[in-house]
Amino acid sequence: MGEIKTYRMYIEGKSCESASGQWFESYYPYTGKVWARFPRGNAEDVDRAVNAAQKAFTQGEWPRLHASQRGALLRRLGDLVAENAQALAETEVQDNGKLIAEMSAQLRYIPQWYYYFGGLADKIEGAVIPIDKPETFNYTRYEPLGVVAAITAWNSPLLLATWKLAPALAAGNTVVLKPSEFTSASALEFVKLVEQAGFPPGVVNVITGFGAEVGDALVSHPDVAKVAFTGGEMTGQKVYETAARGMKRVSLELGGKSPNIVFDDANLDNAVKGAVSGIFAATGQTCIAGSRLLVQESIHNEFVDRLVSFAKAARMGDPSSLETQVGPVTTVPQMEKILGYIDIAKGEGAECILGGGRATRPECGDGWFVEPTVFTGVRNDMRIAQEEVFGPVLSVIPFRDEEEAVEIGNDIVYGLAAGVWTQSIRRALTMTDRLRAGTIWVNTYRAVSYMSPFGGYKRSGLGRENGQEAIYDFLQTKCVWISTAEDTPNPFIMRLPGDD
Ligand code: NAD
């Protein structure tokens, strides 16, 4: 690999190094080699970034823009992302090890978030309340919250940032974005486009560094009004606690252990593809992974055979090749975690019928690859069925009937998503009703859209991203009372409906 690229943070419209002058490195997961370095931020940098965002929220051009003008800026940003899609996709491949095939598609889709929320910006209307007091005019208006801290995970850096930035900016807030320390590059490439689109300095700031040094300082900063977080459950809990001390708004997009349920009346060819995409797409590093595959007993063996032959044929290797179907794991700690869970499953008595270790195929070179792995004979109370692995490891669990599928599907602390494969409309509707998750897919899996609300039940999180309701997570309601009375009534008597 060539020279190591140096990135700088972005505060108040300027690139800058960290206050400490320290750096940290990022690796290309396909080669395991350092490819870029980033400023290692600390509380001082957080303070500078939040002050810049607070200043941009209260002074200058941004608070004076009307909603249609903010919408136009967001649409311009969407155009710029579309124009720079290929370069952004390549950055993500390098920094994260994501497949170019997946990233090219994702980058063609990301602009839609800026168009959608740009369009929504000037359609947020308050109400006139038919108030029950004489000579009184009462109405509501929605106002932005202030500085939003957007903190993201490493698995889909730009997409996760977009889910926060588009509604936050449409609502009129300013943002400090902290990408994961493992994948900071795309945020810093993207913020150049924010500047090019014409957003005033300080409206979007990007600070780089570690969770304990930058993330925590950001969540605790008194001028941060809201934290929009995507990450693991334990970190989410910590963020929630810290934010509670400052009485801040919080939305949390956390982990999952989603059931993907195949009934014997399903179109099995489609269900096999759905099961494979649920766990091996994005190398299983997705919060919505269908990592518990529930298969009806009557088709269990046939289905597993078909699944294994399909998964066996998946091409691993260079993420920058359009031919590759399963890429590397993004970080060494994540690879070790996945391999650790494979050992746990073996120790628990699950049967490994595919993969089961680090990939040593020649096309994987020195990269951080784990073989697509399938375990059968899994019971839902095993750790491999209860804990999020976040990698290409599938647990297959047999079930008897609908009742048992619901019971196993819901017997988990998470509730992010679930899949159901059936040709019966009655069964599809019953299952969508009874499964406790924020997203249910029937005869499809992994579909998301800027239009459709996304978020978790139970320990998978709080709040919703995407769809119209997402913007209200970045707004607060103000209620205005105006008296039209000539005289102010007796201050010691409460006036009731019907009183003159
Ligand atoms: P993580 O919790 O380790 O880190 C997430 C972010 O939080 C990073 O930017 C990190 O630096 C920061 N952070 C760490 N400690 C912090 C602290 N004390 N205060 C503030 N910020 C802190 O998660 P990860 O390993 O990057 O991502 C994987 C997890 O994210 C998985 O559990 C996955 O399911 C989840 N995820 C959820 C969704 C969703 O939409 N529900 C999407 C993607 C990923």
Residues whose N, C-alpha, C, O or C-beta is under 5 A from the ligand:
A	BS01	NAD	I151 T152 A153 W154 K178 P179 S180 E181 G209 F210 G211 A212 G215 D216 V219 T230 G231 G232 E233 T235 K238 E253 L254 G255 G256 C287 S460
